[in-house]
């Protein structure tokens, strides 16, 4: 089973993946995989980031990985991959996300862009365009350690990713935060 571990930058994907890997789970870093398999389609100079060709990446995954084992594909484009059987979206309250990205010394513009994306559920909306809702899970990382988040994912995996009320989409809503940043 192929599982996308995705979320807005700063929500904890890399940290959680590291913990899952230490517990014996297979982790594939999507950005690294894209670079190694010529799935980079240029540079977004405005955002200073590489553009990933999602179609090429889907083909590369089909070609290089067996689908009979549990593999987590970590990266903020994971939810765009049609090859994924399940999608786990890590979420973080916008105020905390801003703190995390500031600590990483990101530019004010890049922080705002990512906080706004988290506030209006960009990744969730994109995920449900590609995948059935029953295959998409959301975990709020705001007040959890990355080990706690990894433990939640392991519990979900051990139940074969059956839908769960606690982590079903729609439980997390930051939309009121938009009014705090943009008063009318």
VEXNUTI-767227 format. One record per residue: x, y, z of N, C-alpha, C in turn; chain; residue in one letter; residue number from 1. Coordinates in nm, 2 decimals. Each point is the difference from the previous one (the first is absolute). Last residue first. Example, Ala and Ser with C-alpha at 12.3 -4.5 7.8 and 13.67 -1.06 7.14 Angstrom:
REM VEXNUTI-767227
+--------+--------+--------+--------+--------+--------+--------+--------+--------+-------+------+------+
!     nu !     nv !     nw !    cau !    cav !    caw !     cu !     cv !     cw ! chain ! resn ! resi !
+--------+--------+--------+--------+--------+--------+--------+--------+--------+-------+------+------+
!   1.28 !  -0.22 !   0.71 !   0.09 !   0.11 !   0.00 !  -0.08 !   0.11 !   0.08 !     A !    S !    2 !
!   0.03 !  -0.57 !  -0.01 !  -0.09 !   0.12 !   0.00 !   0.09 !   0.12 !   0.00 !     A !    A !    1 !
+--------+--------+--------+--------+--------+--------+--------+--------+--------+-------+------+------+
//
This chain:
REM VEXNUTI-767227
+--------+--------+--------+--------+--------+--------+--------+--------+--------+-------+------+------+
!     nu !     nv !     nw !    cau !    cav !    caw !     cu !     cv !     cw ! chain ! resn ! resi !
+--------+--------+--------+--------+--------+--------+--------+--------+--------+-------+------+------+
!  -1.19 !   4.32 !   0.83 !  -0.09 !   0.07 !  -0.10 !  -0.03 !   0.14 !   0.05 !     A !    X !  184 !
!   0.45 !  -0.34 !   0.09 !  -0.12 !   0.06 !   0.05 !  -0.08 !   0.08 !  -0.11 !     A !    X !  183 !
!   0.38 !  -0.38 !   0.01 !  -0.05 !   0.09 !  -0.10 !  -0.13 !   0.06 !   0.05 !     A !    X !  182 !
!   0.24 !  -0.31 !   0.27 !   0.11 !   0.06 !  -0.08 !  -0.05 !   0.11 !  -0.09 !     A !    X !  181 !
!  -0.31 !  -0.24 !   0.26 !   0.09 !   0.06 !   0.09 !   0.11 !   0.07 !  -0.07 !     A !    X !  180 !
!  -0.32 !  -0.26 !  -0.24 !  -0.05 !   0.13 !   0.04 !   0.09 !   0.07 !   0.10 !     A !    X !  179 !
!   0.10 !  -0.43 !  -0.15 !   0.02 !   0.09 !  -0.11 !  -0.05 !   0.14 !   0.04 !     A !    X !  178 !
!  -0.05 !  -0.39 !   0.28 !   0.13 !   0.07 !   0.02 !   0.02 !   0.11 !  -0.12 !     A !    X !  177 !
!  -0.37 !  -0.32 !   0.03 !  -0.02 !   0.13 !   0.08 !   0.12 !   0.08 !   0.01 !     A !    X !  176 !
!   0.01 !  -0.44 !  -0.21 !  -0.05 !   0.11 !  -0.08 !  -0.03 !   0.13 !   0.07 !     A !    X !  175 !
!   0.18 !  -0.47 !   0.10 !   0.07 !   0.12 !   0.05 !  -0.06 !   0.12 !  -0.07 !     A !    X !  174 !
!  -0.12 !  -0.54 !   0.12 !  -0.05 !   0.12 !  -0.07 !   0.07 !   0.12 !   0.05 !     A !    X !  173 !
!  -0.05 !  -0.59 !   0.02 !   0.09 !   0.12 !   0.02 !  -0.04 !   0.11 !  -0.08 !     A !    X !  172 !
!  -0.22 !  -0.42 !  -0.03 !   0.01 !   0.02 !   0.15 !   0.08 !   0.13 !   0.03 !     A !    X !  171 !
!  -0.07 !  -0.20 !  -0.44 !  -0.11 !   0.09 !   0.04 !   0.00 !   0.03 !   0.15 !     A !    X !  170 !
!   0.20 !  -0.47 !  -0.22 !   0.01 !   0.14 !  -0.04 !  -0.12 !   0.08 !   0.05 !     A !    X !  169 !
!   0.17 !  -0.42 !   0.28 !  -0.08 !   0.02 !  -0.12 !   0.01 !   0.15 !  -0.04 !     A !    X !  168 !
!   0.17 !  -0.22 !   0.41 !   0.09 !   0.05 !  -0.10 !  -0.06 !   0.01 !  -0.14 !     A !    X !  167 !
!  -0.25 !  -0.15 !   0.39 !   0.09 !   0.10 !   0.06 !   0.09 !   0.07 !  -0.11 !     A !    X !  166 !
!  -0.31 !  -0.37 !  -0.09 !  -0.07 !   0.13 !   0.02 !   0.10 !   0.11 !   0.04 !     A !    X !  165 !
!   0.13 !  -0.40 !  -0.33 !  -0.01 !   0.02 !   0.15 !  -0.06 !   0.14 !   0.02 !     A !    X !  164 !
!   0.09 !  -0.42 !  -0.42 !  -0.04 !   0.14 !   0.04 !  -0.02 !   0.01 !   0.16 !     A !    X !  163 !
!   0.36 !  -0.35 !  -0.18 !  -0.15 !   0.01 !   0.00 !  -0.04 !   0.14 !   0.04 !     A !    X !  162 !
!   0.46 !  -0.21 !  -0.07 !  -0.05 !   0.13 !  -0.05 !  -0.15 !   0.00 !  -0.01 !     A !    X !  161 !
!   0.25 !  -0.36 !   0.21 !  -0.01 !  -0.01 !  -0.15 !  -0.06 !   0.13 !  -0.06 !     A !    X !  160 !
!   0.13 !  -0.09 !   0.46 !  -0.14 !  -0.02 !  -0.02 !  -0.03 !   0.01 !  -0.15 !     A !    X !  159 !
!   0.44 !   0.09 !   0.15 !  -0.03 !  -0.14 !   0.05 !  -0.15 !  -0.03 !  -0.01 !     A !    X !  158 !
!   0.14 !   0.43 !  -0.13 !   0.06 !  -0.10 !  -0.09 !  -0.04 !  -0.14 !   0.05 !     A !    X !  157 !
!  -0.11 !   0.36 !   0.28 !  -0.08 !   0.00 !  -0.12 !   0.04 !  -0.11 !  -0.10 !     A !    X !  156 !
!   0.27 !   0.07 !   0.37 !  -0.13 !  -0.06 !   0.04 !  -0.09 !   0.00 !  -0.11 !     A !    X !  155 !
!   0.41 !   0.21 !  -0.07 !   0.02 !  -0.14 !   0.02 !  -0.13 !  -0.07 !   0.03 !     A !    X !  154 !
!   0.00 !   0.47 !  -0.01 !   0.01 !  -0.06 !  -0.14 !   0.01 !  -0.15 !   0.01 !     A !    X !  153 !
!   0.02 !   0.23 !   0.41 !  -0.14 !   0.01 !  -0.06 !   0.00 !  -0.07 !  -0.14 !     A !    X !  152 !
!   0.42 !   0.06 !   0.21 !  -0.08 !  -0.11 !   0.06 !  -0.14 !   0.00 !  -0.05 !     A !    X !  151 !
!   0.28 !   0.35 !  -0.14 !   0.04 !  -0.13 !  -0.06 !  -0.08 !  -0.12 !   0.06 !     A !    X !  150 !
!  -0.07 !   0.42 !   0.19 !  -0.05 !   0.00 !  -0.14 !   0.03 !  -0.13 !  -0.06 !     A !    X !  149 !
!   0.20 !   0.08 !   0.41 !  -0.15 !  -0.02 !   0.02 !  -0.06 !  -0.01 !  -0.14 !     A !    X !  148 !
!   0.45 !   0.12 !   0.00 !  -0.02 !  -0.14 !   0.04 !  -0.15 !  -0.04 !   0.02 !     A !    X !  147 !
!   0.12 !   0.45 !  -0.08 !   0.01 !  -0.08 !  -0.12 !  -0.01 !  -0.15 !   0.03 !     A !    X !  146 !
!  -0.25 !   0.33 !   0.33 !   0.14 !  -0.03 !  -0.04 !   0.00 !  -0.07 !  -0.12 !     A !    X !  145 !
!  -0.40 !   0.33 !   0.11 !   0.05 !  -0.14 !   0.02 !   0.15 !   0.00 !  -0.03 !     A !    X !  144 !
!  -0.34 !   0.37 !  -0.05 !   0.04 !  -0.02 !   0.14 !   0.04 !  -0.15 !   0.02 !     A !    X !  143 !
!  -0.09 !   0.15 !  -0.46 !   0.02 !   0.12 !   0.08 !   0.06 !  -0.02 !   0.14 !     A !    X !  142 !
!  -0.15 !  -0.30 !  -0.39 !   0.13 !  -0.01 !   0.07 !   0.03 !   0.11 !   0.09 !     A !    X !  141 !
!  -0.44 !  -0.27 !  -0.25 !   0.04 !   0.13 !   0.05 !   0.13 !  -0.02 !   0.09 !     A !    X !  140 !
!  -0.22 !  -0.30 !  -0.42 !   0.05 !   0.00 !   0.14 !   0.05 !   0.14 !   0.04 !     A !    X !  139 !
!  -0.32 !  -0.29 !  -0.40 !   0.06 !   0.12 !   0.04 !   0.04 !  -0.01 !   0.15 !     A !    X !  138 !
!  -0.13 !  -0.33 !  -0.47 !   0.01 !   0.02 !   0.14 !   0.06 !   0.13 !   0.03 !     A !    X !  137 !
!  -0.23 !  -0.30 !  -0.44 !   0.07 !   0.11 !   0.04 !  -0.02 !   0.02 !   0.15 !     A !    X !  136 !
!  -0.23 !  -0.32 !  -0.28 !   0.15 !  -0.03 !   0.00 !   0.09 !   0.11 !   0.04 !     A !    X !  135 !
!  -0.48 !   0.03 !  -0.05 !   0.02 !  -0.11 !   0.10 !   0.15 !  -0.04 !   0.01 !     A !    X !  134 !
!  -0.17 !   0.32 !  -0.33 !   0.01 !   0.05 !   0.14 !   0.04 !  -0.10 !   0.10 !     A !    X !  133 !
!   0.16 !  -0.06 !  -0.51 !  -0.12 !  -0.01 !   0.08 !   0.01 !   0.05 !   0.14 !     A !    X !  132 !
!   0.33 !   0.21 !  -0.37 !  -0.02 !  -0.13 !   0.07 !  -0.14 !   0.00 !   0.07 !     A !    X !  131 !
!   0.18 !   0.37 !  -0.27 !   0.07 !  -0.11 !  -0.06 !  -0.04 !  -0.14 !   0.06 !     A !    X !  130 !
!  -0.17 !   0.43 !   0.14 !  -0.02 !   0.01 !  -0.14 !   0.06 !  -0.13 !  -0.07 !     A !    X !  129 !
!   0.06 !   0.09 !   0.46 !  -0.13 !  -0.06 !  -0.03 !  -0.05 !   0.01 !  -0.14 !     A !    X !  128 !
!   0.42 !   0.19 !   0.14 !   0.00 !  -0.14 !   0.03 !  -0.14 !  -0.06 !  -0.03 !     A !    X !  127 !
!   0.06 !   0.47 !  -0.03 !   0.07 !  -0.07 !  -0.11 !   0.00 !  -0.15 !   0.02 !     A !    X !  126 !
!  -0.17 !   0.26 !   0.35 !  -0.09 !   0.02 !  -0.12 !   0.06 !  -0.07 !  -0.12 !     A !    X !  125 !
!   0.26 !   0.01 !   0.40 !  -0.12 !  -0.09 !   0.02 !  -0.09 !   0.01 !  -0.13 !     A !    X !  124 !
!   0.37 !   0.29 !   0.02 !   0.04 !  -0.14 !  -0.02 !  -0.12 !  -0.10 !   0.01 !     A !    X !  123 !
!  -0.08 !   0.47 !   0.09 !   0.04 !  -0.03 !  -0.14 !   0.04 !  -0.14 !  -0.02 !     A !    X !  122 !
!  -0.21 !   0.28 !   0.39 !  -0.01 !  -0.14 !  -0.04 !   0.04 !  -0.04 !  -0.14 !     A !    X !  121 !
!   0.01 !   0.44 !   0.26 !  -0.11 !  -0.02 !  -0.09 !  -0.01 !  -0.15 !  -0.06 !     A !    X !  120 !
!   0.34 !   0.15 !   0.32 !  -0.12 !   0.06 !   0.05 !  -0.12 !  -0.04 !  -0.09 !     A !    X !  119 !
!   0.44 !  -0.11 !  -0.13 !  -0.05 !  -0.09 !   0.11 !  -0.13 !   0.05 !   0.05 !     A !    X !  118 !
!   0.21 !   0.26 !  -0.33 !  -0.03 !  -0.13 !  -0.06 !  -0.06 !  -0.09 !   0.11 !     A !    X !  117 !
!   0.18 !   0.41 !   0.14 !  -0.13 !   0.02 !  -0.07 !  -0.05 !  -0.13 !  -0.06 !     A !    X !  116 !
!   0.43 !   0.00 !   0.19 !  -0.10 !   0.01 !   0.11 !  -0.14 !   0.02 !  -0.06 !     A !    X !  115 !
!   0.36 !  -0.01 !  -0.30 !  -0.02 !  -0.13 !   0.06 !  -0.11 !   0.00 !   0.11 !     A !    X !  114 !
!   0.14 !   0.41 !  -0.20 !  -0.06 !  -0.09 !  -0.10 !  -0.03 !  -0.13 !   0.05 !     A !    X !  113 !
!   0.23 !   0.30 !   0.28 !  -0.14 !   0.04 !  -0.02 !  -0.07 !  -0.09 !  -0.11 !     A !    X !  112 !
!   0.46 !  -0.07 !   0.08 !  -0.07 !  -0.03 !   0.12 !  -0.15 !   0.03 !  -0.03 !     A !    X !  111 !
!   0.30 !   0.14 !  -0.32 !  -0.02 !  -0.14 !  -0.01 !  -0.08 !  -0.06 !   0.12 !     A !    X !  110 !
!   0.12 !   0.46 !  -0.01 !  -0.09 !  -0.03 !  -0.11 !  -0.03 !  -0.15 !  -0.01 !     A !    X !  109 !
!   0.32 !   0.16 !   0.31 !  -0.13 !   0.04 !   0.04 !  -0.11 !  -0.04 !  -0.10 !     A !    X !  108 !
!   0.44 !  -0.30 !   0.02 !  -0.03 !   0.14 !  -0.03 !  -0.14 !   0.03 !   0.04 !     A !    X !  107 !
!   0.28 !  -0.38 !   0.26 !  -0.06 !   0.02 !  -0.13 !  -0.04 !   0.15 !  -0.02 !     A !    X !  106 !
!   0.22 !  -0.27 !   0.38 !   0.05 !   0.12 !  -0.07 !  -0.05 !   0.02 !  -0.14 !     A !    X !  105 !
!  -0.12 !  -0.32 !   0.37 !   0.09 !  -0.06 !  -0.12 !   0.06 !   0.12 !  -0.08 !     A !    X !  104 !
!  -0.30 !   0.10 !   0.35 !   0.12 !  -0.06 !   0.07 !   0.09 !  -0.06 !  -0.11 !     A !    X !  103 !
!  -0.41 !   0.17 !  -0.14 !   0.09 !   0.11 !   0.04 !   0.13 !  -0.05 !   0.06 !     A !    X !  102 !
!  -0.34 !  -0.30 !  -0.10 !   0.06 !   0.04 !  -0.12 !   0.10 !   0.12 !   0.03 !     A !    X !  101 !
!  -0.26 !  -0.17 !   0.35 !   0.09 !  -0.11 !  -0.04 !   0.08 !   0.05 !  -0.13 !     A !    X !  100 !
!  -0.34 !   0.29 !   0.18 !   0.11 !  -0.02 !   0.09 !   0.11 !  -0.10 !  -0.05 !     A !    X !   99 !
!  -0.41 !   0.04 !  -0.23 !   0.08 !   0.12 !  -0.02 !   0.12 !   0.00 !   0.09 !     A !    X !   98 !
!  -0.31 !  -0.34 !   0.06 !   0.07 !  -0.02 !  -0.13 !   0.09 !   0.12 !  -0.02 !     A !    X !   97 !
!  -0.29 !   0.03 !   0.36 !   0.11 !  -0.09 !   0.03 !   0.09 !  -0.02 !  -0.13 !     A !    X !   96 !
!  -0.40 !   0.24 !  -0.05 !   0.09 !   0.08 !   0.09 !   0.13 !  -0.09 !   0.03 !     A !    X !   95 !
!  -0.35 !  -0.20 !  -0.27 !   0.08 !   0.10 !  -0.06 !   0.09 !   0.08 !   0.09 !     A !    X !   94 !
!  -0.13 !  -0.51 !   0.10 !  -0.07 !   0.13 !   0.01 !   0.09 !   0.11 !  -0.06 !     A !    X !   93 !
!   0.03 !  -0.50 !  -0.19 !   0.06 !   0.08 !   0.11 !  -0.08 !   0.14 !   0.00 !     A !    X !   92 !
!   0.01 !  -0.55 !  -0.24 !  -0.05 !   0.13 !   0.01 !   0.06 !   0.07 !   0.12 !     A !    X !   91 !
!   0.07 !  -0.45 !  -0.36 !   0.03 !   0.06 !   0.13 !  -0.04 !   0.14 !  -0.01 !     A !    X !   90 !
!  -0.17 !  -0.44 !  -0.28 !   0.03 !   0.14 !   0.00 !   0.03 !   0.05 !   0.14 !     A !    X !   89 !
!  -0.03 !  -0.48 !  -0.30 !   0.00 !   0.05 !   0.13 !   0.05 !   0.14 !   0.00 !     A !    X !   88 !
!  -0.21 !  -0.39 !  -0.36 !   0.07 !   0.13 !   0.02 !  -0.02 !   0.04 !   0.14 !     A !    X !   87 !
!  -0.02 !  -0.48 !  -0.35 !  -0.05 !   0.08 !   0.11 !   0.08 !   0.13 !   0.01 !     A !    X !   86 !
!   0.08 !  -0.28 !  -0.37 !  -0.12 !  -0.07 !   0.05 !  -0.07 !   0.08 !   0.11 !     A !    X !   85 !
!   0.33 !   0.18 !  -0.42 !  -0.02 !  -0.02 !   0.14 !  -0.13 !  -0.07 !   0.04 !     A !    X !   84 !
!   0.14 !   0.16 !  -0.45 !   0.05 !  -0.13 !   0.04 !  -0.02 !  -0.04 !   0.15 !     A !    X !   83 !
!  -0.08 !   0.44 !  -0.21 !  -0.11 !  -0.09 !  -0.02 !   0.03 !  -0.15 !   0.04 !     A !    X !   82 !
!   0.21 !   0.48 !   0.17 !   0.04 !  -0.12 !  -0.07 !  -0.12 !  -0.10 !   0.00 !     A !    X !   81 !
!   0.03 !   0.43 !   0.23 !  -0.03 !   0.02 !  -0.14 !   0.02 !  -0.13 !  -0.08 !     A !    X !   80 !
!   0.10 !   0.05 !   0.47 !  -0.14 !  -0.01 !  -0.02 !  -0.04 !   0.02 !  -0.15 !     A !    X !   79 !
!   0.46 !   0.05 !   0.15 !  -0.05 !  -0.14 !   0.00 !  -0.15 !  -0.01 !  -0.02 !     A !    X !   78 !
!   0.32 !   0.39 !   0.03 !  -0.08 !  -0.02 !  -0.12 !  -0.06 !  -0.14 !   0.00 !     A !    X !   77 !
!   0.28 !   0.17 !   0.36 !  -0.12 !   0.09 !  -0.01 !  -0.08 !  -0.01 !  -0.14 !     A !    X !   76 !
!   0.28 !  -0.41 !   0.26 !   0.03 !   0.13 !  -0.07 !  -0.13 !   0.07 !  -0.02 !     A !    X !   75 !
!   0.16 !  -0.54 !   0.11 !   0.00 !   0.13 !   0.07 !   0.03 !   0.11 !  -0.09 !     A !    X !   74 !
!  -0.18 !  -0.53 !   0.00 !   0.06 !   0.10 !  -0.09 !  -0.02 !   0.14 !   0.06 !     A !    X !   73 !
!  -0.01 !  -0.55 !   0.18 !  -0.05 !   0.14 !   0.02 !   0.09 !   0.09 !  -0.09 !     A !    X !   72 !
!  -0.16 !  -0.55 !   0.00 !   0.11 !   0.10 !  -0.03 !  -0.06 !   0.14 !   0.02 !     A !    X !   71 !
!  -0.11 !  -0.57 !   0.06 !  -0.04 !   0.14 !   0.05 !   0.12 !   0.09 !  -0.02 !     A !    X !   70 !
!  -0.09 !  -0.43 !  -0.32 !   0.05 !   0.03 !   0.13 !  -0.04 !   0.15 !   0.03 !     A !    X !   69 !
!  -0.10 !  -0.21 !  -0.42 !  -0.05 !  -0.10 !   0.10 !   0.06 !   0.03 !   0.14 !     A !    X !   68 !
!   0.08 !   0.23 !  -0.44 !  -0.12 !   0.05 !   0.08 !  -0.04 !  -0.10 !   0.10 !     A !    X !   67 !
!   0.50 !   0.12 !  -0.24 !  -0.11 !  -0.10 !   0.01 !  -0.11 !   0.06 !   0.09 !     A !    X !   66 !
!   0.36 !   0.30 !  -0.30 !  -0.04 !  -0.05 !   0.13 !  -0.11 !  -0.11 !  -0.01 !     A !    X !   65 !
!   0.22 !   0.25 !  -0.37 !   0.11 !  -0.03 !   0.09 !  -0.05 !  -0.06 !   0.13 !     A !    X !   64 !
!  -0.28 !   0.15 !  -0.38 !   0.11 !  -0.08 !  -0.06 !   0.09 !  -0.05 !   0.11 !     A !    X !   63 !
!  -0.36 !   0.29 !   0.11 !  -0.06 !  -0.13 !  -0.06 !   0.11 !  -0.09 !  -0.04 !     A !    X !   62 !
!   0.13 !   0.44 !   0.13 !  -0.05 !  -0.08 !   0.11 !  -0.05 !  -0.14 !  -0.04 !     A !    X !   61 !
!   0.11 !   0.31 !  -0.33 !   0.12 !  -0.05 !   0.06 !  -0.03 !  -0.08 !   0.12 !     A !    X !   60 !
!  -0.35 !   0.22 !  -0.23 !   0.06 !  -0.11 !  -0.08 !   0.12 !  -0.06 !   0.07 !     A !    X !   59 !
!  -0.19 !   0.38 !   0.20 !  -0.09 !  -0.11 !   0.01 !   0.05 !  -0.13 !  -0.07 !     A !    X !   58 !
!   0.24 !   0.41 !  -0.05 !   0.02 !  -0.06 !   0.13 !  -0.09 !  -0.12 !   0.02 !     A !    X !   57 !
!  -0.06 !   0.25 !  -0.39 !   0.13 !  -0.07 !   0.00 !   0.02 !  -0.07 !   0.13 !     A !    X !   56 !
!  -0.36 !   0.29 !  -0.01 !  -0.03 !  -0.12 !  -0.09 !   0.13 !  -0.09 !  -0.01 !     A !    X !   55 !
!   0.03 !   0.41 !   0.24 !  -0.07 !  -0.10 !   0.08 !  -0.03 !  -0.12 !  -0.09 !     A !    X !   54 !
!   0.39 !   0.37 !   0.00 !  -0.10 !  -0.05 !  -0.10 !  -0.07 !  -0.12 !   0.07 !     A !    X !   53 !
!   0.24 !   0.43 !   0.25 !  -0.01 !  -0.14 !  -0.02 !  -0.10 !  -0.04 !  -0.10 !     A !    X !   52 !
!   0.32 !   0.45 !   0.13 !  -0.13 !  -0.04 !  -0.04 !   0.01 !  -0.15 !  -0.03 !     A !    X !   51 !
!   0.31 !   0.33 !   0.35 !  -0.01 !  -0.09 !  -0.12 !  -0.14 !  -0.04 !  -0.03 !     A !    X !   50 !
!   0.14 !   0.47 !   0.25 !  -0.02 !  -0.14 !   0.02 !   0.00 !  -0.08 !  -0.13 !     A !    X !   49 !
!  -0.01 !   0.50 !   0.14 !   0.13 !  -0.06 !   0.02 !  -0.02 !  -0.15 !   0.03 !     A !    X !   48 !
!  -0.34 !   0.34 !  -0.12 !   0.00 !  -0.07 !   0.13 !   0.13 !  -0.06 !   0.03 !     A !    X !   47 !
!  -0.04 !   0.24 !  -0.40 !  -0.07 !   0.09 !   0.09 !   0.00 !  -0.07 !   0.14 !     A !    X !   46 !
!   0.17 !  -0.23 !  -0.37 !   0.09 !   0.10 !   0.04 !  -0.06 !   0.09 !   0.11 !     A !    X !   45 !
!  -0.07 !  -0.51 !  -0.16 !  -0.09 !   0.11 !   0.02 !   0.08 !   0.11 !   0.07 !     A !    X !   44 !
!   0.17 !  -0.41 !  -0.33 !   0.01 !   0.07 !   0.12 !  -0.11 !   0.11 !   0.01 !     A !    X !   43 !
!   0.03 !  -0.51 !  -0.27 !   0.04 !   0.14 !  -0.01 !   0.01 !   0.06 !   0.14 !     A !    X !   42 !
!  -0.14 !  -0.45 !  -0.08 !  -0.05 !   0.06 !  -0.12 !   0.03 !   0.15 !   0.00 !     A !    X !   41 !
!   0.14 !  -0.52 !   0.23 !   0.00 !   0.15 !   0.03 !  -0.03 !   0.07 !  -0.14 !     A !    X !   40 !
!   0.06 !  -0.48 !   0.08 !  -0.14 !   0.05 !   0.00 !   0.00 !   0.14 !   0.04 !     A !    X !   39 !
!   0.37 !  -0.36 !  -0.05 !  -0.02 !   0.10 !  -0.10 !  -0.15 !   0.05 !  -0.01 !     A !    X !   38 !
!   0.21 !  -0.30 !   0.33 !  -0.07 !  -0.06 !  -0.11 !  -0.04 !   0.10 !  -0.11 !     A !    X !   37 !
!   0.22 !   0.11 !   0.42 !   0.08 !  -0.12 !  -0.04 !  -0.06 !  -0.06 !  -0.13 !     A !    X !   36 !
!  -0.22 !   0.37 !   0.22 !   0.13 !   0.04 !  -0.05 !   0.08 !  -0.12 !  -0.06 !     A !    X !   35 !
!  -0.41 !  -0.08 !   0.21 !  -0.03 !   0.08 !  -0.12 !   0.14 !   0.04 !  -0.06 !     A !    X !   34 !
!   0.01 !  -0.22 !   0.41 !  -0.04 !  -0.09 !  -0.10 !  -0.02 !   0.07 !  -0.14 !     A !    X !   33 !
!   0.07 !   0.26 !   0.39 !   0.12 !  -0.07 !  -0.04 !  -0.02 !  -0.10 !  -0.11 !     A !    X !   32 !
!  -0.37 !   0.22 !   0.18 !   0.08 !   0.10 !  -0.07 !   0.13 !  -0.07 !  -0.05 !     A !    X !   31 !
!  -0.30 !  -0.26 !   0.26 !  -0.05 !   0.03 !  -0.13 !   0.09 !   0.10 !  -0.08 !     A !    X !   30 !
!   0.11 !  -0.37 !   0.39 !  -0.01 !   0.15 !  -0.01 !  -0.02 !   0.04 !  -0.14 !     A !    X !   29 !
!  -0.12 !  -0.46 !   0.28 !   0.06 !   0.05 !  -0.12 !  -0.02 !   0.15 !   0.00 !     A !    X !   28 !
!  -0.01 !  -0.44 !   0.37 !  -0.02 !   0.14 !  -0.03 !   0.07 !   0.04 !  -0.13 !     A !    X !   27 !
!  -0.16 !  -0.46 !   0.32 !   0.07 !   0.05 !  -0.11 !  -0.05 !   0.14 !  -0.04 !     A !    X !   26 !
!   0.02 !  -0.24 !   0.51 !  -0.09 !   0.03 !  -0.12 !   0.09 !   0.05 !  -0.11 !     A !    X !   25 !
!   0.15 !  -0.10 !   0.46 !   0.01 !  -0.11 !  -0.10 !  -0.09 !   0.02 !  -0.12 !     A !    X !   24 !
!   0.11 !   0.30 !   0.38 !  -0.09 !  -0.11 !   0.05 !  -0.01 !  -0.11 !  -0.10 !     A !    X !   23 !
!   0.23 !   0.40 !  -0.09 !   0.07 !  -0.06 !   0.11 !  -0.07 !  -0.12 !   0.06 !     A !    X !   22 !
!  -0.21 !   0.26 !  -0.34 !   0.11 !  -0.08 !  -0.06 !   0.08 !  -0.07 !   0.12 !     A !    X !   21 !
!  -0.34 !   0.30 !   0.11 !  -0.06 !  -0.12 !  -0.05 !   0.11 !  -0.09 !  -0.06 !     A !    X !   20 !
!   0.13 !   0.42 !   0.16 !  -0.04 !  -0.09 !   0.11 !  -0.06 !  -0.13 !  -0.05 !     A !    X !   19 !
!   0.12 !   0.33 !  -0.31 !   0.12 !  -0.05 !   0.06 !  -0.04 !  -0.10 !   0.11 !     A !    X !   18 !
!  -0.35 !   0.23 !  -0.20 !   0.06 !  -0.10 !  -0.09 !   0.12 !  -0.06 !   0.06 !     A !    X !   17 !
!  -0.19 !   0.37 !   0.21 !  -0.08 !  -0.12 !   0.02 !   0.05 !  -0.11 !  -0.08 !     A !    X !   16 !
!   0.21 !   0.41 !  -0.06 !   0.02 !  -0.05 !   0.13 !  -0.07 !  -0.13 !   0.03 !     A !    X !   15 !
!  -0.08 !   0.23 !  -0.41 !   0.14 !  -0.06 !   0.00 !   0.03 !  -0.06 !   0.14 !     A !    X !   14 !
!  -0.42 !   0.22 !  -0.06 !   0.01 !  -0.11 !  -0.09 !   0.14 !  -0.07 !   0.02 !     A !    X !   13 !
!  -0.23 !   0.41 !   0.22 !   0.06 !  -0.11 !   0.06 !   0.03 !  -0.12 !  -0.08 !     A !    X !   12 !
!  -0.18 !   0.47 !  -0.09 !  -0.09 !  -0.08 !   0.08 !   0.06 !  -0.12 !   0.07 !     A !    X !   11 !
!   0.21 !   0.33 !  -0.32 !   0.00 !   0.03 !   0.14 !  -0.10 !  -0.07 !   0.09 !     A !    X !   10 !
!  -0.09 !   0.05 !  -0.52 !   0.13 !   0.01 !   0.06 !  -0.01 !   0.05 !   0.14 !     A !    X !    9 !
!  -0.43 !  -0.24 !  -0.18 !   0.07 !   0.13 !  -0.02 !   0.14 !  -0.01 !   0.06 !     A !    X !    8 !
!  -0.20 !  -0.47 !  -0.12 !  -0.04 !   0.11 !   0.08 !   0.08 !   0.13 !  -0.04 !     A !    X !    7 !
!  -0.01 !  -0.60 !  -0.04 !   0.01 !   0.13 !  -0.06 !  -0.05 !   0.11 !   0.10 !     A !    X !    6 !
!   0.11 !  -0.54 !  -0.13 !   0.00 !   0.07 !   0.13 !   0.04 !   0.15 !  -0.05 !     A !    X !    5 !
!  -0.21 !  -0.46 !  -0.26 !   0.06 !   0.13 !  -0.01 !  -0.01 !   0.06 !   0.14 !     A !    X !    4 !
!   0.00 !  -0.53 !  -0.15 !  -0.06 !   0.10 !   0.08 !   0.08 !   0.13 !  -0.02 !     A !    X !    3 !
!  -0.08 !  -0.53 !  -0.22 !   0.07 !   0.12 !  -0.01 !  -0.07 !   0.11 !   0.07 !     A !    X !    2 !
!   0.02 !  -0.57 !   0.03 !  -0.08 !   0.12 !   0.00 !   0.09 !   0.12 !   0.00 !     A !    X !    1 !
+--------+--------+--------+--------+--------+--------+--------+--------+--------+-------+------+------+
//
